[in-house]
Amino acid sequence: MHESGSPWIPLLSREIVNLQQQQVIAKIYKKWWVDMAGTKCTDDEEEDAVNSNALGVRYIIIAYFVLAAILSAIFDFCN
């Protein structure tokens, strides 16, 4: 185990170094921060993104309620 207590730190550090050596991080940085700098979404794109995000949040909330209902039923049945 690593001195900080997390066994994931050496693995993640190794993978980050591998990504840096393969220039993956530089390519992602260039794509999103250099090439996309100054570009703006059109109103339609922005509206679609907001609507899809709101729909995704609704699905997550519904899934949590369903999961809570199932777990509640299981715990009530077991006790």
Buried (B, 14 or more C-beta within 10 A) or exposed (E): EEEEEEEEEEEEEEEEEEBEEEEEEEEEEEEEEEEEEEEEEEEEEEEEEEEEEEEEEEEEEEEEEEEEEEEEEEEEEEE
